[in-house]
Amino acid sequence: MKVNQDKIDKINQLKKEKNAVILAHFYQEGDIQDLADYVGDSLALSQVAQKVEADVILFAGVNFMAETAKILNPSKKVIVPDVKAGCSLADSAGPKRFKEWREKYPDAVVVSYINTTAEIKAMSDIICTSSNAVKIVNSIPNDKLVLFAPDKFLGSYVRQATGREMVLWDGTCQVHEFFSESKVIELMEEYPDAEVLAHPECPPSILKYANVIGSTTKIIQRAVESTADKFIILTEPGVIHKMKKLAPEKTYIEVPNLNGCSCNECPYMRLNTIDKIIHSLETLQTEILIDEEIRLKALKPIQKMLELS
């Protein structure tokens, strides 16, 4: 759907007035990706957040991403278009249970996926993203037990890739958990020359069909660089917008979920809209605020990740 030019002009005017930048995740609808100053996956946006010079960061994504930006930029105002844009993974790891879990393994190293709240990051030793999770775990001494939270499927993938002893938190991403294995098989039969590209948040029963497993950025890069011209996409379909922009001549096939609809969109990501972005820039709401003690504790494991990345 083409955005009204008046709305684009309004956003550009407000960005100038407020000295604001818009960061958007690849899972946002295409219209939001097109008007953002920076578009990327969680790792790339964390790196961008370190460097922005604007006074205001509007984060079109979900709350844990905006929290990460605030942790890295305490003097900047970080706002979100819809404060209800949460995350099933972040929600799965509550602080009380997480603290109890960590205390069961006092000598372990806690690696938390970036899809967690600031409170969980503050109780972690190092943060990772799907782009660098294998590298992060490999950086930990071999004699150390690794606790990995909250995505058990990403954790399972990392454990297999590294051969490390790991205890996994029982959390999942609702987007990646419910792809239909039977539909993957059907699509592979229908498009025998297609490459299957999957995010490691998918369960092992899905990942076993993938030609390439990787982060959002890696999946997009593969679609562009591969000699194949058809791709079966096993991640949030917002990535297809970028794929079509970079390689429009190729074909990208969504996979139905267990309910049979090709609608594995993240309901939280899709809460953000152009109108909400305008309102957010006008009012500078909703602002992300983090307790300073928690922010400083959460900053250390994020910085460790960024240093290794």
Sequence and secondary structure as in RCSB ss.txt:
>XXXX:A:sequence
MKVNQDKIDKINQLKKEKNAVILAHFYQEGDIQDLADYVGDSLALSQVAQKVEADVILFAGVNFMAETAKILNPS
KKVIVPDVKAGCSLADSAGPKRFKEWREKYPDAVVVSYINTTAEIKAMSDIICTSSNAVKIVNSIPNDKLVLFAP
DKFLGSYVRQATGREMVLWDGTCQVHEFFSESKVIELMEEYPDAEVLAHPECPPSILKYANVIGSTTKIIQRAVE
STADKFIILTEPGVIHKMKKLAPEKTYIEVPNLNGCSCNECPYMRLNTIDKIIHSLETLQTEILIDEEIRLKALK
PIQKMLELS
>XXXX:A:secstr
    HHHHHHHHHHHHHHTEEEEEETTS HHHHHH SEEE HHHHHHHHHH  SSEEEEES HHHHHHHHHH TT
SEEE S TT   HHHHH  HHHHHHHHHTSTTSEEEEESSS HHHHHT SEEE TTTHHHHHHTS TTS EEEES
BHHHHHHHHHHH   EEE  B  HHHHTB HHHHHHHHHHSTT EEEE TTS HHHHTT SEE  HHHHHHHHHH
SS SEEEEES TTHHHHHHHH TTSEEEE  BTTS S    TTGGG  HHHHHHHHHHT SB    HHHHHHHHH
HHHHHHHH 
